[in-house]
């Protein structure tokens, strides 16, 4: 059975809107979409460190979306997932079943599982530190300097798990000038926010900076059992930093804290199973034997976009993250030594996955509850950078260790009791193998309800080098490589739900005890496996400066994502993912720098592309990561920034990708049910998925158009207005593009109007998102099976969909001292 976890954002077609500014947007749409690199009506040159040295984003021969703090504020971008609007071929959402975990896709590549046995495919970095876990990854923007989005494999200098790109958040450092600001905001859906920042010099060489941001917003769906809203926001972030800066030496220590105490997302259930309970297959047929199939169907069909059902004991989703970073720098004779040491601790709890698979009054079917994780992550990077007249170079080494503990409950038919003979005589029908039909279901309820836990240790070490040689004022060549080693250890633990010993738990290497001839039980509750991988990932870039305003570049780079383990009983290992990326692009400015056009085209060949496919095996929900042996994704990206008049500018960002699987066979899990006895057996089916096309029948389009207008009020200051319109293409969330997983395209309109008072310190803003109140689906978990497209897997006959945020608007006041 396939859960719709292998893809990302779903969609609904937008409607027209009447504002005159919006009409102007529609007239400008044919150009297609970008990251706004302008504030206050002028082009702002953003300096980036994509190659571990400070350079203008426009001069770096890599597809980069670079956004300053002011640019983010202008477009009302307050958290990391807002970045997707302005970066081509980028998708950032919360996980459908864990609202505190980030789910990032870039150029069609990403990962939905947040377990420590599997890694995200898009690297997220904060101040040069790699964030290996997506829990707590939906960061609020708080006193940041800039955001850099680097598309394409970054396997040389950044290395870890960046097969399609990375996102780098750079925070403001302490400085020798006193600074302070305060902000607060209110809005509909009980939105409240406040924050402040203080920067103060302590001595001539020592400075301190502290920032805090708190946010609360109601959720957009009600749990009918408790009456509480689900998927709400309630987070607090703060960061303190000390910088000691002398002539040749600097040391910066930073402590970051993030916490969220929310109620988990809740889905709406779509029923796709048969109306006749005796036509059900697999696990749903057990509900028929129990006599609760009709209740399960009714519970599913009673849910709506606004009201759903979850009768679990704990609705909460909590995350607590502490990060300690020490950055040291020493400059000697033009060579700079940098050391970045980081320790990150994450505690995460998710009381309910909220996937509403027929659960509710009179019946609970299959659930994932009490999902806990604790992670302790250490990393150390050392690097040397230097330059001569014609050469810029960097060499370095990297160490990483992650220790994680996870656990969850997966009950089957929790709380469902045996029916009386008068109410449901079928339960007591004779079983040809002996006993009654219902006996097998009671056994499945007992032994199919599990507690699972994982102890995981991941280690990584690498060395890297890259150099750029300037032949003349037109030609540059960049060559680099990284050697990486990964070691992964996995201990899997399992008992029955409630903690009793599981006599049917056999995993690889399990010791056994023979109670009688032919009667064997496991001798433990856990098994251990380990794997090791290594890879060299090179990069080569050649760029040609046609003139002062136009640069062309071509590149070849290799991305690498470590292999690892699946969490199922077999603890099956999956192979590393390797991507060979070929890219051609240009960056240009015209008309005295009033028009900027950047574009790139890429072809990415994948070996063993890692895809998450969900199944239910022996009553246990699992999200397996499987390898598609050969796949290809190609696409186009466009970024345009234009100064239309002295007061009006436009930004456009567009992305298009298409792809297919050249070779893709998988040993798939399936279950068969004996219609007479109700006995369930597991079978392995070899499926050839080589004809599967990527995403929306092979292609996908997204873009964003934004307008920025400045109105001068003379002695009364000025008004800065932005209007943005984003589009997401039709989407399927299953490999087979099954009809039940289809979501149509949608448009989203956002706006922000800021009155900058004449004192230059006070700013009053009105903002709005999804102003047309579009109804669209963010994510879904598809368990409807593939029978509709000629397959053999009935799955659960239900799909959970998670709706996007409705119209929201508010008022924000910011004052700088």
C-alpha positions in Angstrom: 0.0 0.0 0.0 1.3 3.4 -0.9 0.9 6.4 1.4 1.1 9.7 -0.4 4.3 10.7 1.3 6.6 10.7 -1.7 5.3 14.0 -2.9 4.5 17.3 -1.4 2.1 20.1 -2.2 -1.4 19.6 -3.6 -3.5 22.2 -5.1 -6.7 24.0 -6.1 -7.4 26.3 -9.1 -7.7 29.9 -8.1 -10.4 32.5 -8.8 -10.3 36.0 -10.2 -10.0 39.0 -7.9 -11.0 42.6 -8.4 -8.3 44.9 -7.1 -6.8 47.1 -9.7 -3.3 46.1 -8.6 -4.2 42.5 -9.0 -5.4 43.2 -12.6 -2.0 44.6 -13.3 -0.4 41.4 -12.0 -2.5 39.4 -14.4 -1.4 41.5 -17.3 2.2 40.8 -16.4 1.9 37.1 -15.8 3.3 35.8 -19.2 6.8 36.4 -18.0 6.6 33.8 -15.1 8.2 34.3 -11.5 11.2 35.1 -9.0 12.7 36.0 -5.8 12.4 39.7 -5.1 15.9 41.2 -4.8 14.7 44.7 -4.3 13.4 46.9 -1.5 12.6 50.6 -1.6 12.4 50.6 -5.4 16.1 50.0 -6.0 18.2 46.9 -6.8 19.8 45.7 -3.6 23.1 43.8 -4.0 23.0 40.8 -1.6 26.4 39.4 -0.6 26.4 35.6 -0.2 28.8 32.9 1.0 27.8 30.1 -1.4 31.5 29.3 -2.1 32.6 30.0 1.5 33.7 33.5 0.7 31.8 36.7 0.4 30.6 37.5 -3.1 27.8 39.3 -4.8 24.9 36.8 -5.6 24.8 38.1 -9.1 28.5 37.2 -9.7 28.3 33.6 -8.5 27.8 31.0 -11.3 25.3 29.0 -9.3 21.5 29.3 -9.3 20.9 31.3 -6.1 17.9 33.1 -4.6 19.3 35.5 -2.1 17.0 37.6 0.1 17.9 40.3 2.6 15.9 40.9 5.8 14.3 44.0 4.3 13.2 42.0 1.2 11.6 39.3 3.4 9.7 41.9 5.5 8.4 43.6 2.3 6.8 40.4 1.1 5.5 39.4 4.6 7.8 36.4 4.8 8.0 35.5 8.5 9.0 31.8 8.5 11.1 29.4 6.4 8.1 27.9 4.5 7.3 31.3 3.0 10.6 31.0 0.9 8.9 28.6 -1.5 7.0 31.5 -3.1 10.2 33.3 -4.2 12.6 30.4 -5.1 11.9 28.5 -8.3 11.1 24.8 -8.1 11.1 24.9 -4.3 8.4 23.5 -1.9 8.5 23.9 1.9 5.7 22.7 4.1 5.1 21.1 7.4 4.8 17.4 7.6 1.2 16.3 7.2 1.4 14.2 10.4 3.8 16.3 12.4 3.2 20.0 12.4 6.6 20.8 14.0 8.6 19.1 11.2 9.7 20.7 8.0 9.2 18.9 4.6 11.3 20.4 1.9 11.5 19.6 -1.8 13.7 21.2 -4.4 13.6 20.4 -8.1 11.2 17.6 -7.3 13.5 15.9 -4.8 12.9 15.7 -1.1 12.0 13.5 1.9 8.9 13.2 4.0 10.0 10.9 6.7 11.6 12.6 9.7 12.9 9.4 11.4 16.6 9.4 12.3 17.1 6.2 10.1 16.5 8.4 7.1 17.9 11.8 6.2 16.3 14.9 4.5 17.4 15.3 0.9 17.6 19.1 1.0 20.2 20.5 3.4 19.1 23.2 5.8 21.9 25.3 7.4 21.9 28.0 10.0 25.0 30.1 10.3 27.0 27.3 8.6 25.6 24.5 10.8 23.8 21.6 9.1 20.4 20.8 10.6 20.1 17.0 10.2 16.6 16.6 11.6 13.5 18.4 10.3 11.8 18.4 13.8 11.7 22.0 14.8 12.8 23.0 11.3 9.9 25.3 10.5 12.0 28.3 11.8 10.5 31.7 12.3 12.6 34.6 10.8 14.0 36.4 13.7 16.7 39.1 13.4 18.2 37.5 10.3 20.7 39.1 7.9 19.7 37.1 4.8 18.5 33.8 3.4 20.4 31.9 0.6 18.7 29.2 -1.5 21.2 27.3 -3.6 19.6 25.0 -6.2 21.4 22.0 -7.6 23.7 19.5 -5.8 26.1 21.2 -3.3 28.1 18.1 -2.6 31.5 19.8 -2.5 31.5 22.6 0.1 28.3 21.8 2.0 28.3 18.1 1.4 25.8 16.3 3.5 22.5 15.4 1.9 22.2 18.1 -0.7 21.4 16.1 -3.8 19.1 18.9 -5.1 20.1 22.0 -3.1 20.1 23.7 0.3 18.7 26.6 2.3 21.1 28.6 4.4 19.8 31.1 7.0 22.4 33.7 8.1 21.6 35.6 11.3 22.7 39.1 12.3 25.9 39.1 14.3 26.7 41.3 17.3 28.2 44.7 16.4 29.8 47.7 18.0 26.8 49.9 17.5 23.8 50.0 19.9 20.7 48.8 18.2 17.2 47.9 19.4 13.8 47.3 18.0 10.4 46.0 19.1 7.5 44.7 17.2 4.0 43.4 17.9 1.1 42.2 15.7 -2.5 41.1 15.8 -4.7 39.5 13.2 -7.7 37.3 12.5 -7.8 33.6 13.6 -6.6 35.0 17.0 -3.2 35.7 15.6 -0.8 37.4 18.1 2.9 38.0 17.8 5.6 40.0 19.5 9.4 40.3 19.4 12.3 42.4 20.1 16.1 42.7 19.5 18.8 44.4 21.5 22.5 44.8 20.4 25.0 46.4 22.7 28.8 46.8 22.7 30.3 45.7 26.0 33.9 46.7 25.4 35.8 47.9 22.3 36.2 44.3 21.2 33.2 42.5 22.8 29.5 42.9 21.8 26.3 41.1 22.7 23.0 40.6 20.8 19.7 39.1 21.9 16.5 38.5 19.9 13.1 37.0 20.8 10.0 36.2 18.8 6.7 34.7 19.9 3.8 33.7 17.7 0.3 32.3 18.2 -2.4 31.5 15.6 -5.5 29.3 15.7 -5.7 26.2 13.6 -8.1 25.8 10.6 -9.9 22.6 11.4 -11.9 21.6 14.5 -11.7 18.2 16.3 -15.4 17.3 16.9 -14.5 15.1 19.8 -12.7 17.8 21.9 -14.0 20.9 20.2 -10.4 22.2 19.9 -8.8 23.6 16.8 -6.0 21.6 15.3 -2.9 22.6 13.4 -2.5 25.8 15.4 0.7 27.7 15.9 2.2 28.5 19.3 5.9 28.9 19.2 8.7 30.8 20.9 12.2 31.5 19.6 15.1 33.3 21.2 18.8 33.7 20.5 21.7 35.2 22.4 25.1 35.8 20.9 28.5 37.1 22.1 31.2 38.2 19.7 34.8 39.0 20.6 36.4 40.6 17.6 40.1 41.6 17.5 42.3 42.5 14.6 43.1 39.0 13.4 40.9 36.8 15.7 37.2 36.5 16.3 35.1 34.2 18.5 31.4 34.1 18.5 29.2 32.0 20.8 25.5 31.6 20.1 22.7 29.9 21.9 19.5 29.3 20.0 16.2 28.1 21.5 13.0 27.1 19.8 9.9 25.6 21.4 6.4 24.8 20.1 3.5 23.5 22.1 0.7 23.0 19.6 -2.1 20.6 18.6 -1.1 18.2 15.9 -2.5 18.7 12.3 -5.8 16.9 11.6 -6.8 15.6 8.2 -10.1 15.2 6.4 -10.9 11.6 5.3 -11.9 10.6 1.8 -13.5 7.2 1.5 -12.6 5.2 -1.6 -13.3 1.7 -0.4 -16.3 -0.5 -1.5 -19.8 0.3 -0.1 -20.3 -3.5 0.5 -18.3 -4.5 3.6 -17.9 -8.1 2.2 -16.2 -6.7 -0.9 -13.4 -5.2 1.3 -9.9 -6.7 1.2 -6.9 -6.6 3.5 -7.1 -4.9 6.8 -10.5 -3.3 6.1 -12.0 -6.8 5.9 -11.1 -7.2 9.5 -13.4 -4.4 10.3 -16.1 -6.4 8.4 -15.5 -9.4 10.7 -15.7 -7.1 13.8 -18.9 -5.7 12.5 -17.6 -2.1 12.4 -17.0 -1.5 8.7 -20.1 0.7 8.4 -19.0 2.8 11.4 -15.6 3.2 9.9 -17.0 4.3 6.6 -19.5 6.7 8.3 -16.7 8.3 10.4 -14.6 8.9 7.4 -17.5 10.4 5.3 -18.6 12.6 8.2 -15.4 14.7 8.1 -15.3 18.0 6.2 -12.7 20.7 5.5 -13.7 22.5 8.7 -14.5 19.6 11.1 -12.9 16.2 11.5 -12.5 13.5 14.1 -9.7 12.4 16.5 -10.5 10.6 19.7 -6.9 9.9 20.8 -5.8 10.7 24.3 -3.2 13.3 23.4 -3.6 15.9 20.6 -0.4 17.8 21.4 2.6 18.3 19.1 5.6 19.6 21.0 9.1 20.5 20.0 12.0 21.8 22.1 15.3 22.6 20.5 18.5 24.0 22.0 21.5 24.7 19.9 25.0 25.8 21.0 27.5 27.1 18.3 31.0 28.3 18.7 32.6 30.0 15.6 36.3 30.9 15.7 38.1 32.8 13.0 41.8 33.6 12.6 43.4 35.6 9.7 47.1 35.1 9.2 48.9 36.5 6.2 45.8 36.5 4.0 44.8 32.9 4.9 41.7 32.6 7.1 41.1 29.7 9.4 37.5 29.0 10.4 36.2 26.6 13.0 32.5 25.9 13.6 31.6 23.7 16.5 27.9 22.9 17.2 25.8 20.9 19.6 22.1 20.6 19.0 19.5 18.8 21.2 16.0 18.1 20.0 13.0 16.8 22.0 9.9 16.1 19.9 6.5 14.6 20.8 3.6 14.1 18.5 0.5 12.7 20.3 -1.4 11.8 17.1 -0.7 11.6 13.4 -4.2 12.9 12.9 -4.8 10.8 9.7 -8.5 10.0 10.4 -8.5 6.6 8.8 -12.1 5.8 9.8 -11.4 6.4 13.5 -14.1 8.0 15.7 -17.4 6.9 17.4 -17.8 3.1 17.8 -14.5 2.2 16.1 -10.8 2.9 15.9 -9.0 1.4 13.0 -5.2 2.0 12.5 -3.4 4.8 14.3 0.0 6.2 15.1 0.2 7.6 18.6 2.7 9.0 21.2 5.5 9.5 18.7 8.5 10.6 20.7 12.1 11.4 19.6 15.2 12.7 21.3 18.2 13.7 19.2 21.7 14.9 20.2 23.7 16.1 17.3 27.4 17.2 17.3 29.3 18.7 14.3 32.7 20.2 13.8 34.0 21.9 10.6 37.5 23.3 10.0 38.4 25.1 6.9 41.1 27.3 5.4 40.4 29.9 2.7 42.8 32.0 0.8 43.4 33.9 -2.5 46.0 35.2 -4.8 45.6 37.5 -7.8 44.2 34.7 -9.9 43.2 32.0 -7.5 40.6 31.6 -4.7 40.7 28.4 -2.7 39.2 26.6 0.2 40.1 23.3 1.9 38.5 21.7 5.0 37.4 18.8 7.1 34.0 17.9 8.7 32.9 15.6 11.5 29.3 14.7 12.4 27.7 12.4 15.0 24.0 12.0 15.7 22.5 9.9 18.5 18.7 9.4 18.4 16.0 7.6 20.3 12.5 7.3 19.0 9.3 5.4 19.9 5.7 5.2 18.9 2.5 3.2 19.5 0.7 1.7 16.5 -2.6 0.1 17.8 -5.0 -1.8 15.6 -8.7 -1.5 16.4 -8.0 0.3 19.7 -10.9 -0.1 22.1 -13.0 -2.2 19.7 -14.8 -5.0 21.6 -16.2 -8.3 20.5 -19.8 -7.9 19.2 -22.7 -9.9 20.6 -24.1 -12.9 18.6 -27.4 -11.1 18.1 -25.7 -7.9 16.8 -23.2 -9.6 14.4 -23.5 -13.4 14.0 -20.8 -13.4 11.2 -18.2 -12.9 13.9 -19.1 -16.3 15.3 -19.2 -18.1 11.9 -17.1 -21.4 11.9 -13.6 -21.2 10.7 -12.6 -24.2 8.5 -9.2 -24.1 10.3 -10.9 -24.4 13.7 -12.7 -22.0 16.0 -14.6 -19.0 14.7 -13.9 -16.3 12.1 -13.7 -13.8 14.9 -10.9 -15.6 16.6 -8.5 -14.6 13.9 -9.5 -10.9 14.2 -9.0 -10.9 17.9 -5.5 -12.3 17.4 -4.8 -9.7 14.8 -6.0 -7.0 17.2 -3.7 -8.2 19.9 -0.6 -9.1 17.9 -1.0 -6.4 15.3 -1.0 -3.6 17.9 2.6 -2.7 18.6 5.0 -0.5 20.4 8.1 0.3 18.4 11.3 2.0 19.4 14.5 2.9 17.5 18.0 3.7 18.8 20.1 5.2 16.0 23.7 6.4 15.7 24.7 8.2 12.5 28.4 9.2 11.9 29.8 11.2 9.0 33.3 12.5 8.2 34.5 14.3 5.2 37.4 16.3 3.6 36.9 18.8 0.8 38.6 21.2 -1.4 37.6 23.7 -4.1 39.4 26.4 -6.1 38.5 29.0 -8.6 41.1 30.1 -11.1 40.7 33.3 -13.1 42.3 33.0 -16.6 41.5 36.6 -17.6 38.8 39.2 -17.2 36.3 36.9 -19.0 37.0 33.2 -18.1 36.9 31.5 -14.7 37.2 27.8 -13.9 36.1 26.2 -10.6 37.1 22.7 -9.6 36.3 20.9 -6.3 35.7 17.6 -4.7 34.6 16.1 -1.4 35.2 12.6 0.1 32.5 11.5 2.5 32.2 8.4 4.8 28.9 7.5 6.5 28.5 4.9 9.2 25.0 4.1 10.5 23.9 1.9 13.4 20.3 0.9 14.0 18.7 -1.0 16.9 15.0 -1.8 16.5 12.8 -2.6 19.5 9.3 -4.0 19.5 6.7 -5.2 22.0 2.9 -5.5 22.0 0.9 -2.4 22.5 1.0 -1.8 26.3 4.4 -3.3 26.7 3.9 -7.1 26.7 6.4 -9.4 25.0 5.7 -9.9 21.3 6.1 -13.7 20.6 5.8 -13.1 16.8 8.6 -10.5 16.5 11.4 -11.9 14.5 13.9 -9.4 13.0 17.4 -10.0 11.4 19.8 -11.6 13.8 17.1 -12.3 16.4 18.1 -15.0 18.9 15.4 -17.7 19.3 14.1 -20.1 21.9 12.6 -23.5 21.0 9.8 -24.2 23.5 8.9 -27.5 21.8 9.7 -29.2 18.5 8.7 -26.8 15.8 7.6 -24.1 18.3 10.1 -21.2 18.3 9.7 -17.8 19.9 12.0 -14.8 19.8 14.7 -14.6 22.5 14.8 -10.8 22.6 12.8 -7.7 21.9 15.4 -6.0 19.7 17.8 -6.5 16.7 20.9 -4.5 15.6 22.2 -3.7 12.1 24.9 -1.4 10.7 26.0 -0.2 7.3 28.8 2.0 5.9 29.0 4.0 2.7 31.5 6.3 1.1 31.5 8.6 -1.9 33.6 11.2 -3.8 31.5 14.1 -5.1 33.2 16.4 -7.6 32.1 19.8 -9.0 33.3 21.7 -12.1 32.0 25.2 -13.2 33.2 27.3 -16.1 31.8 30.8 -16.4 32.3 33.4 -19.2 31.8 37.1 -18.6 30.5 38.3 -22.0 30.6 42.0 -20.7 30.0 43.9 -17.5 26.3 43.0 -17.5 26.1 39.4 -18.8 27.7 36.2 -17.5 27.2 32.6 -18.9 28.0 29.5 -16.9 28.0 25.7 -17.3 28.5 23.2 -14.5 28.7 19.5 -13.7 28.2 18.5 -10.1 27.5 15.3 -8.1 25.1 15.1 -5.2 25.1 12.3 -2.6 22.7 11.3 0.1 23.7 8.4 2.4 22.0 5.1 2.5 20.3 3.9 5.6 17.7 1.7 7.1 13.9 1.2 6.9 12.0 0.9 10.1 10.0 -2.2 9.2 10.6 -5.6 10.8 13.2 -6.6 8.2 15.3 -3.5 8.9 16.0 -3.4 5.2 18.9 -1.2 4.1 18.5 1.2 1.2 21.3 2.3 -1.1 22.8 5.8 -1.2 21.2 8.3 -3.7 23.6 9.8 -6.2 22.7 12.6 -8.6 24.7 13.8 -11.6 23.7 17.4 -12.4 24.4 19.2 -15.7 23.5 22.8 -15.7 23.7 25.8 -18.1 22.6 29.3 -17.1 23.2 33.0 -17.4 22.9 36.1 -15.2 22.3 39.5 -16.7 21.4 43.1 -16.2 20.1 45.5 -18.9 19.0 49.1 -19.3 21.4 50.6 -16.8 20.6 47.8 -14.3 16.8 48.4 -14.4 16.2 44.9 -15.6 17.8 41.7 -14.2 17.2 38.4 -15.9 18.7 35.1 -14.5 17.9 31.7 -16.0 19.2 28.2 -15.8 18.4 24.8 -17.4 19.4 21.5 -15.8 19.4 17.8 -16.3 19.7 15.6 -13.2 20.4 11.9 -13.6 19.7 9.9 -10.4 21.1 6.5 -9.4 19.1 4.8 -6.7 16.8 7.8 -6.1 15.3 7.5 -2.6 11.5 7.6 -2.5 9.3 7.2 0.6 6.4 4.8 0.0 4.0 3.9 2.9 2.6 0.5 3.6 0.8 -1.5 6.2 2.7 -4.7 6.8 1.2 -7.3 9.3 -1.0 -4.5 10.7 1.9 -2.1 11.2 2.1 1.2 9.5 5.5 1.8 8.0 7.0 4.4 5.6 9.6 2.5 3.6 12.3 4.3 1.7 13.0 2.5 -1.6 15.4 3.0 -4.5 14.4 3.9 -8.0 17.4 2.5 -9.8 17.5 5.1 -12.6 15.6 8.4 -12.9 16.0 11.6 -14.8 14.6 15.1 -13.9 15.2 18.1 -16.1 13.9 21.6 -15.8 14.1 25.4 -16.3 14.3 28.2 -13.8 13.7 31.9 -14.4 14.2 34.9 -12.1 13.3 38.4 -13.4 13.5 41.8 -11.6 12.5 44.9 -13.3 12.2 48.6 -12.4 9.1 49.7 -14.3 9.0 53.2 -13.1 10.7 55.2 -10.3 8.0 54.0 -8.0 7.0 50.6 -9.3 9.0 47.4 -9.7 8.2 43.8 -10.6 9.7 40.5 -9.6 9.0 37.2 -11.3 10.1 33.7 -10.3 9.2 30.6 -12.3 10.2 26.9 -12.3 9.3 24.0 -14.6 10.4 20.4 -14.1 9.6 17.1 -15.9 10.9 13.7 -15.2 10.5 9.9 -15.4 11.9 6.7 -14.1 14.2 4.9 -16.6 14.5 1.8 -14.4 12.4 1.1 -11.3 11.6 -2.3 -9.9 10.8 -2.9 -6.3 10.0 -5.8 -4.1 6.7 -4.6 -2.7 4.8 -5.7 0.4 1.2 -6.8 -0.1 -1.3 -8.6 2.1 -3.9 -11.2 1.1 -7.0 -12.0 3.1 -8.8 -15.4 3.1 -12.4 -14.4 2.5 -13.6 -17.5 4.4 -11.4 -17.4 7.5 -10.3 -13.8 7.6 -6.7 -15.0 7.8 -4.2 -12.4 6.6 -0.9 -13.5 5.0 1.9 -11.3 3.7 3.3 -11.7 0.2 6.1 -10.1 -1.7 5.1 -8.7 -5.2 7.8 -7.6 -7.6 6.5 -4.5 -9.3 8.0 -2.8 -12.4 7.4 0.9 -12.1 9.7 1.9 -15.0 6.7 3.4 -16.8 5.9 5.8 -14.0 6.2 9.5 -14.8 7.3 12.1 -12.3 4.8 14.3 -10.4 1.8 15.5 -12.5 2.0 13.0 -15.3 5.6 13.9 -15.9 5.8 17.7 -15.4 5.1 20.5 -13.0 5.0 24.3 -13.2 5.1 26.9 -10.4 5.6 30.6 -10.4 5.2 33.8 -8.4 4.7 37.4 -9.6 5.1 40.3 -7.2 4.8 44.1 -7.5 6.4 46.6 -5.3 5.2 50.2 -5.2 6.6 53.2 -3.3 4.4 56.3 -2.6 6.2 59.4 -1.3 4.2 61.3 1.3 6.6 64.1 1.6 6.8 65.2 5.3 4.6 62.2 6.2 7.0 59.5 5.2 6.2 57.0 2.5 4.1 53.9 1.9 5.6 50.7 0.5 3.1 48.3 -1.0 3.8 44.7 -2.2 1.4 42.4 -4.0 2.3 38.8 -4.8 0.5 36.1 -6.8 1.7 32.5 -6.7 0.7 29.5 -8.7 1.1 25.7 -8.1 0.4 23.2 -10.8 -1.8 20.1 -10.7 -0.4 17.4 -8.5 -0.6 13.7 -7.8 0.7 12.3 -4.6 1.2 8.7 -5.6 3.8 7.1 -7.8 1.1 5.6 -10.0 -0.8 9.0 -10.3 -3.9 7.3 -9.0 -7.1 9.4 -9.3 -7.6 9.5 -5.5 -4.3 11.3 -5.1 -5.0 14.1 -7.6 -5.3 17.7 -6.5 -5.9 20.5 -9.0 -3.8 23.6 -9.3 -4.3 26.7 -7.2 -3.4 30.4 -6.9 -2.6 32.3 -3.8 -2.6 36.1 -3.4 -0.7 37.9 -0.6 -0.1 41.6 0.1 1.6 43.9 2.5 1.3 47.7 2.9 3.7 49.5 5.2 3.6 53.2 6.3 7.1 54.3 7.1 6.7 57.2 9.4 8.9 60.3 8.8 11.0 59.6 11.9 12.5 56.7 9.9 12.1 54.4 13.0 8.4 53.5 13.1 6.7 51.2 10.6 3.0 50.3 10.6 2.0 47.4 8.3 -1.2 45.8 7.1 -0.7 42.3 5.7 -2.8 39.5 4.2 -2.2 36.0 2.9 -4.5 33.9 0.8 -6.6 37.0 0.3 -9.0 35.2 -2.1 -9.6 32.6 0.6 -8.7 29.8 -1.7 -9.5 26.3 -0.6 -6.5 24.1 -1.4 -4.8 21.0 0.0 -1.2 21.3 1.3 -0.4 17.6 1.7 -2.1 14.2 1.8 -1.6 10.7 3.0 -3.0 8.4 0.3 -4.0 4.9 1.4 -6.6 4.3 -1.2 -4.7 1.7 -3.1 -4.1 1.3 -6.8 -7.1 -0.7 -7.9 -8.4 2.3 -9.9 -5.4 2.1 -12.2 -5.4 -1.7 -12.6 -3.3 -2.5 -9.6 -3.8 -5.3 -7.0 -3.3 -3.4 -3.8 -6.6 -2.3 -2.1 -4.8 -0.5 0.7 -7.1 0.9 3.3 -9.6 2.5 1.0 -9.2 5.9 2.5 -7.1 9.0 2.0 -6.4 11.8 4.5 -6.0 15.3 3.1 -4.6 18.3 5.0 -5.9 21.7 4.0 -3.9 24.8 3.5 -4.4 27.9 5.6 -7.4 30.1 4.9 -7.5 33.8 4.4 -5.4 35.6 7.1 -4.7 39.2 7.7 -3.3 41.4 10.4 -1.6 44.6 11.7 2.0 44.8 12.7 3.9 47.7 14.3 7.7 47.8 14.4 9.8 50.5 16.1 13.6 50.9 15.9 15.4 52.8 18.7 
